Amino acid sequence: MKHSFFYFKKLTGWNIAGLAGYILFSLFGYGYCSLFTPDELPQFLLGDILVMQGLLYLLGYKKLRNMTVFFCWCAVGLMQVLIYFLLKDNPALKVGHLSAVVAFRNTIPLLLLFQSLRFLYFKIQGRELIMLSKLGQKDMYDNRESDFFDVISFIIYFSAMIYLSAQ
């Protein structure tokens, strides 16, 4: 079934499970911060957010085509921005000269970058951006091998994720 570039569909059980799972995992981790040593807490926070941002691209690229899912993840990103502003000056969360929560402000820009790369690819190629696959293997959703722009998009996204987290 073909969709227009921007489409809205109801959330599936998997969409809800992914969102709820991430939120519950994060709340559980944040709720049990006292279980972490002072060295482990910043690593947990930074690792949690960077893994989530990476998995959004790696596993969520198909789901993020649905604007309903996209806006739900933007809502999660807004909550993360609030967390960032609440915790950014906490000295216990410093890692070098940066706060461990610096990446919390990056989810929305990364989601917008993903949609921009997707839109650009759609305009250039007339088809959807897919995830990189091993040589000779096809994408499980679109049944085609990744091409040069899929590789470039992957590099741009993950480079931006690293760059933004180091600022």
N, C-alpha and C positions, 0 to 999 in steps of 0.2 A: 504494500500500500504506500503510495507516494504522498508525501506531505509537502506543503509549502515550506519555505525556509523557516519562517516563524510560525509555530503552531502550538496550541495549548491542548493537552489531553489530561484526563484525570490521572491522579497519582495511582500507581500500581502498588500492590502489597510490598514489592521489592523496593520501590522508591521510598515508601514510608519506613520500611525496615532499615534501609541505609541511613536515612536522616535520623530516625529515632536511635539506631544503634550508635551512631557517632555522638549524638547529644548525650545519651546515657553513659557511654564510655567516658566522655569528657567530664560530665558531672560527677561520676564515680571517682575519677582521678582527682578532680579538684576538691571533692568532698573529703577525700582521704589524704589530703596534702600533708597532714601531720605524720603520716606513715613514711614519708620520704625524708631522707636526710637533706640538709641544706644544699648539698651538692647535687642531689638527685632531682629535686623539684624543678629547677630551671631546665634540666635536660628533658624531663618528662613533658613540660609545657611546650618546649621548642620541638621536640620529637613528635608530639601529638599533632600539632598544627601542620608541620611540614609533611608528615605522612598523609594527613587528610588532604592537603592541597595537591600532593602528587597523585594520590589515588583518584581524586576527582577527574584528572586527565586520563590516567591509565585505565581506570575501570568505569568511569562515569561519562566518557565522551559521547556515548549513544544516548544515555539518559538526559544529558544536558541539552540535547537538541530540542527536547520538550520544554517550552518556556515555563510551564508550571513548575517543573522540577528545578529549572534554572533559578526562578524567583524564590523558591523555598531555600535553595542554597545561598542565595543573596541575603535572605533573612538571617540565616546562620552566620553569614559574614558580618552582618550588622551587629549581631550579638557579640561577635568576636572583637569588633571595633570598640564596643563599649567596654569589654573586658580589658582591652589594650589600654584605654584611657584610665581605667581604674587601677591597673597594676604596673604601668610603665615606669613609675618612679620608685617602685618598691626595691630597696637596696638588696634584699634577699634574692631577687630574681635577676641580678646582673650576671652576665656572662661576658667577661672582658669589659669593653666599654659600652656594650649593648644590653638591652633588657631581653630576657628570654621570651617575652611576649611580643617582641617586635613583629614577628610573622603574623600575629593575629590581625594586623591591619591590612594584610595582603590578600585575603581571600577574595574580596570583591574585585580589586584590580585584576587578579588572575582569572576570575570568571569572565570579566569583560574582555580580557586578552584572548581567552579561549574562543569566545563568540566572535571576536574580530578576526581571528585566524580562520575560524570556520567560515565566516562570511566571505573573506578574501578568497579562500580556496574554492568556495561555491561559485563565486563570480569568475574565477580563472578557469576552473575545471568543469563546472556544471554538475558537480557531485559533492557528496559530504566528505569532510575530513575524517580519517580513520586512525586507529592506533597502529603503531609500528608492529610489524609481524616479522617472524624469522624468515629468512630467505626461502622462497618457495611456498610459504604458508599464506593462506588468505585470511582476511578479516572475518571474524565469525558472524558479524552482522551484515556487512555489505558484500561479502564474498568476492573480494578483490585484494590483490597484493598492494602493500603500501608503496607510494612513489616518492619522488624527490621532495615535493612540498609537504608530504606527511612527515618526512624526516626533519625538514627545516622547521615546521611548526612545533614538533616535539622539542627540538633544541631551543627554539625561542621561548617556549613556555617554561621549560625547566631552568633555562638561564635567567629568565625574569624572576622566577621563584627564588633562586639563589641570590641574585642581585638585590632584590627588594628586602630579603631577610638580613642582608649585610649592611643595610643603610640605617 
